[in-house]
């Protein structure tokens, strides 16, 4: 099926030139040729996109499962390259349509012959389109991002929802959409949480009193993870990472199958641990300590009383 789709794409490139030739249908208006050529182009693009999408899904599996790295990889490649090919085919079709008019053909010949200031102006005008096309091809080959990757872009967490020929749609955690040009992911740094696999390690920071029984908290933490359906059974650690002025810092590490599961697991651990500490070990909660210091006059009176007592006892 994929071979057939690519065959029709190759056929489409040659198709407009046949239809749009003025002598292909003697007596026909050039506008008829333009109409037939563009209609055939639209049908071919739609058909190729449908065939490619179904072929990739049948070969690599669905995208709505946890371990979908292979499906996301091939879907991203096919969609980006297909959209890039669509843009090129549309440009070729429009060029062929315009070349049916003698005035436009003569202008194009003179433009290529001059190759001077007009060519430079045309190149600068087409720079955004060409840079996005090249970025799309590079993105499809190297794949710094894939469909449904969990990313941090401009300090915003989201997932890659759509990759077009010119921009990327990032679905943020609160259902907003961030539109980012393709060149952003080639030229600027960003975080990709699911580059190799969807598993992630989450952390929870706790600040407790120095009287906290760390070993008991650690055992309770492991019991919470074992009872949770979100934990994947890989990472579970609790460590005292710092001593601060009034509290000590505990870092809890846990792993989950996806970024969403990791977030939910962190929330679950926080809720159950704080409930356990409040019920069983309230002394572990942070306390503020105040030490009352005696004023200077009271200190002098106390020292005089002490010296007088020592003198009386010596007598």
C-alpha positions as CSV (number, residue, x, y, z in Angstrom):
1,X,0.0,0.0,0.0
2,X,2.8,2.4,0.9
3,X,4.5,1.6,-2.5
4,X,1.3,2.4,-4.3
5,X,0.9,5.7,-2.4
6,X,4.5,6.8,-3.3
7,X,3.9,5.7,-6.9
8,X,0.9,7.9,-7.2
9,X,2.9,10.8,-5.7
10,X,5.5,10.4,-8.4
11,X,2.8,10.2,-11.0
12,X,1.3,13.4,-9.7
13,X,4.5,15.4,-10.3
14,X,4.3,14.6,-14.0
15,X,0.5,14.9,-14.2
16,X,0.0,18.7,-14.2
17,X,2.5,19.3,-17.0
18,X,0.5,17.0,-19.2
19,X,-2.8,18.5,-18.4
20,X,-1.7,22.1,-18.5
21,X,0.1,22.0,-21.9
22,X,-1.8,24.2,-24.3
23,X,-1.6,21.7,-27.1
24,X,-2.8,18.8,-24.9
25,X,-6.4,19.7,-25.7
26,X,-6.7,21.8,-28.8
27,X,-9.2,24.5,-28.6
28,X,-9.5,24.3,-24.8
29,X,-9.0,27.3,-22.6
30,X,-5.9,27.5,-20.3
31,X,-8.3,28.0,-17.4
32,X,-9.7,24.5,-18.0
33,X,-6.3,23.0,-17.8
34,X,-5.6,24.9,-14.6
35,X,-8.9,23.6,-13.2
36,X,-8.3,20.0,-14.1
37,X,-4.7,20.1,-13.0
38,X,-5.4,21.6,-9.5
39,X,-8.3,19.3,-9.0
40,X,-6.2,16.2,-9.8
41,X,-3.5,17.5,-7.5
42,X,-5.9,17.9,-4.6
43,X,-7.3,14.4,-5.0
44,X,-3.9,12.9,-5.2
45,X,-2.7,14.7,-2.1
46,X,-5.7,13.6,-0.1
47,X,-5.5,10.0,-1.3
48,X,-1.8,9.7,-0.6
49,X,-2.2,11.1,2.9
50,X,-5.0,8.7,3.7
51,X,-3.1,5.7,2.4
52,X,0.1,6.6,4.2
53,X,-1.6,7.1,7.5
54,X,-3.5,3.8,7.4
55,X,-0.4,1.9,6.2
56,X,1.8,3.3,9.0
57,X,-0.9,2.6,11.7
58,X,-1.3,-1.0,10.5
59,X,2.5,-1.6,10.5
60,X,3.6,0.1,13.7
61,X,0.5,-0.1,15.9
62,X,-1.7,2.4,17.6
63,X,-0.6,5.7,19.3
64,X,-2.9,5.4,22.4
65,X,-0.7,2.9,24.3
66,X,2.1,3.5,26.8
67,X,4.9,1.9,24.8
68,X,4.3,3.6,21.5
69,X,7.8,4.8,20.6
70,X,7.9,3.0,17.3
71,X,4.5,4.2,16.2
72,X,5.3,7.8,17.1
73,X,8.6,7.6,15.3
74,X,7.2,6.4,12.0
75,X,4.0,8.5,12.2
76,X,6.1,11.6,12.7
77,X,8.4,10.8,9.7
78,X,5.5,10.0,7.4
79,X,3.4,13.1,8.3
80,X,6.3,15.6,8.1
81,X,7.6,14.2,4.8
82,X,4.1,13.9,3.4
83,X,3.3,17.5,4.2
84,X,6.6,18.7,2.8
85,X,5.9,16.8,-0.4
86,X,2.4,18.3,-0.5
87,X,3.9,21.8,-0.4
88,X,6.3,21.0,-3.2
89,X,3.6,19.5,-5.3
90,X,1.4,22.5,-4.9
91,X,4.2,24.8,-5.8
92,X,4.9,22.8,-9.0
93,X,1.2,22.8,-9.9
94,X,0.9,26.5,-9.5
95,X,4.1,27.0,-11.5
96,X,2.8,24.9,-14.3
97,X,-0.5,26.7,-14.2
98,X,1.1,30.1,-14.4
99,X,3.4,29.0,-17.2
100,X,0.4,28.4,-19.5
101,X,0.1,32.2,-19.8
102,X,2.6,33.7,-22.3
103,X,3.1,36.9,-20.3
104,X,4.0,34.9,-17.1
105,X,6.2,32.6,-19.0
106,X,8.1,35.5,-20.5
107,X,8.5,37.1,-17.1
108,X,9.9,33.9,-15.6
109,X,12.4,33.6,-18.4
110,X,13.6,37.1,-18.0
111,X,13.8,36.6,-14.2
112,X,16.0,33.6,-14.6
113,X,18.1,35.3,-17.2
114,X,18.8,38.4,-15.2
115,X,19.7,36.5,-12.0
116,X,20.4,39.8,-10.3
117,X,18.6,42.0,-7.9
118,X,15.2,40.4,-8.7
119,X,16.5,37.0,-7.9
120,X,18.0,38.2,-4.6
121,X,14.6,39.8,-3.6
122,X,12.7,36.6,-4.6
123,X,15.2,34.5,-2.5
124,X,14.8,36.7,0.5
125,X,11.0,36.7,0.2
126,X,11.0,32.9,0.0
127,X,13.5,32.4,2.9
128,X,10.9,31.7,5.6
129,X,9.1,29.1,3.5
130,X,12.3,27.4,2.4
131,X,13.8,27.4,5.9
132,X,10.7,25.8,7.3
133,X,10.7,23.2,4.5
134,X,14.3,22.3,5.3
135,X,13.6,22.3,9.0
136,X,10.8,19.9,8.4
137,X,13.0,17.5,6.4
138,X,15.7,17.7,9.1
139,X,13.1,17.2,11.9
140,X,11.7,14.1,10.1
141,X,15.2,12.6,9.7
142,X,16.8,13.4,13.1
143,X,13.5,13.5,15.1
144,X,14.3,15.7,18.1
145,X,10.5,15.6,18.6
146,X,7.8,13.1,17.7
147,X,4.1,13.1,17.9
148,X,2.8,13.0,21.5
149,X,6.2,13.7,23.0
150,X,6.1,15.3,26.4
151,X,8.2,18.6,26.1
152,X,9.0,21.7,28.0
153,X,8.9,24.7,25.7
154,X,9.3,28.3,26.9
155,X,8.9,27.0,30.5
156,X,5.5,25.4,29.6
157,X,4.8,21.7,29.8
158,X,2.8,20.1,27.0
159,X,2.7,17.3,24.4
160,X,3.3,17.5,20.7
161,X,-0.2,17.4,19.2
162,X,0.5,18.2,15.5
163,X,3.4,18.8,13.2
164,X,2.7,20.7,10.0
165,X,5.0,21.8,7.2
166,X,5.6,25.2,8.9
167,X,4.8,25.0,12.6
168,X,4.2,22.6,15.5
169,X,1.2,22.6,17.8
170,X,2.0,22.0,21.5
171,X,-1.0,21.0,23.7
172,X,-0.3,22.5,27.1
173,X,-1.4,20.9,30.4
174,X,-4.3,23.3,30.8
175,X,-5.6,22.6,27.2
176,X,-4.2,25.7,25.7
177,X,-2.3,25.4,22.4
178,X,1.2,26.9,21.8
179,X,2.1,27.4,18.1
180,X,5.8,27.1,17.6
181,X,7.6,27.4,14.2
182,X,9.5,24.3,13.0
183,X,12.9,26.1,13.1
184,X,12.5,26.6,16.9
185,X,13.2,22.9,17.6
186,X,16.3,23.0,15.4
187,X,17.8,26.2,16.6
188,X,16.8,26.5,20.3
189,X,17.2,24.2,23.3
190,X,14.1,22.6,24.9
191,X,13.3,19.6,27.1
192,X,12.0,16.3,25.7
193,X,10.8,14.0,28.4
194,X,10.0,11.0,26.1
195,X,12.9,11.1,23.7
196,X,13.9,7.4,24.2
197,X,10.9,6.0,26.2
198,X,7.9,7.2,28.1
199,X,9.1,6.2,31.6
200,X,10.0,9.1,33.9
201,X,11.4,9.5,37.4
202,X,9.5,11.9,39.6
203,X,10.6,13.5,42.9
204,X,8.9,14.8,46.0
205,X,10.7,17.1,48.4
206,X,9.7,17.1,52.1
207,X,10.9,19.4,54.9
208,X,10.4,17.8,58.4
209,X,11.6,18.3,61.9
210,X,14.8,16.8,63.2
211,X,12.9,14.5,65.4
212,X,11.4,12.7,62.4
213,X,12.0,8.9,62.4
214,X,13.4,8.6,58.9
215,X,13.5,4.8,58.8
216,X,9.7,4.6,59.6
217,X,8.9,7.2,57.0
218,X,11.0,5.2,54.5
219,X,9.1,2.0,55.1
220,X,5.8,3.7,54.9
221,X,6.9,5.3,51.6
222,X,7.8,1.9,50.1
223,X,4.4,0.5,51.2
224,X,2.6,3.4,49.5
225,X,4.4,2.7,46.2
226,X,3.7,-1.1,46.4
227,X,0.0,-0.4,46.8
228,X,-0.1,2.1,44.0
229,X,-1.1,1.1,40.4
230,X,0.9,4.1,39.0
231,X,4.3,2.8,40.2
232,X,6.2,0.8,37.6
233,X,8.3,-1.0,40.2
234,X,11.7,0.4,39.0
235,X,12.8,3.3,41.2
236,X,12.0,3.9,44.9
237,X,14.4,5.9,47.1
238,X,14.1,8.2,50.1
239,X,17.2,10.1,51.2
240,X,18.0,13.0,53.6
241,X,19.6,15.4,51.2
242,X,20.2,18.6,53.3
243,X,20.0,20.1,56.8
244,X,18.5,23.5,57.0
245,X,18.1,26.0,59.9
246,X,14.9,24.5,61.3
247,X,14.2,21.4,59.2
248,X,15.8,18.6,57.3
249,X,15.2,18.0,53.7
250,X,14.0,14.6,52.4
251,X,14.0,13.7,48.7
252,X,11.7,10.9,47.5
253,X,12.3,9.4,44.1
254,X,9.8,7.2,42.2
255,X,9.3,6.1,38.6
256,X,6.2,5.7,36.4
257,X,5.3,4.6,32.9
258,X,4.5,8.1,31.6
259,X,4.7,11.7,32.5
260,X,1.1,11.9,33.4
261,X,1.4,8.8,35.7
262,X,4.5,10.3,37.3
263,X,2.6,13.5,38.2
264,X,-0.4,11.6,39.6
265,X,2.0,9.3,41.6
266,X,3.8,12.3,43.1
267,X,0.5,13.7,44.3
268,X,-0.6,10.4,45.7
269,X,2.6,10.0,47.7
270,X,2.3,13.5,49.1
271,X,-1.3,13.0,50.3
272,X,-0.7,9.6,51.9
273,X,2.6,10.5,53.6
274,X,1.3,13.7,55.1
275,X,-1.8,11.9,56.4
276,X,0.5,9.2,57.9
277,X,2.7,11.8,59.6
278,X,-0.2,13.7,61.0
279,X,-1.7,10.6,62.6
280,X,1.3,8.6,63.7
281,X,4.2,11.1,64.1
282,X,3.0,14.7,64.6
283,X,6.3,15.5,66.2
284,X,7.9,15.2,62.7
285,X,6.0,18.2,61.4
286,X,8.1,21.4,61.2
287,X,8.2,23.4,64.5
288,X,9.4,26.9,65.1
289,X,11.5,27.1,68.3
290,X,12.0,30.3,70.4
291,X,14.5,30.6,73.2
292,X,13.8,33.4,75.8
293,X,17.0,35.3,76.8
294,X,17.2,37.1,80.1
295,X,17.6,40.9,80.0
296,X,20.8,42.5,81.3
297,X,19.4,43.9,84.6
298,X,17.9,40.5,85.6
299,X,21.3,38.9,84.9
300,X,23.1,41.3,87.2
301,X,20.6,40.8,90.0
302,X,20.9,37.0,89.6
303,X,24.8,37.2,89.8
304,X,24.7,39.4,92.9
305,X,22.3,37.0,94.6
306,X,24.6,34.1,93.8
307,X,27.7,35.9,95.1
308,X,26.0,36.8,98.3
309,X,25.0,33.2,98.8
310,X,28.5,32.0,98.3
311,X,29.8,34.6,100.8
312,X,27.2,33.5,103.4
313,X,28.1,29.9,103.0
314,X,31.8,30.7,103.4
315,X,31.1,32.2,106.8
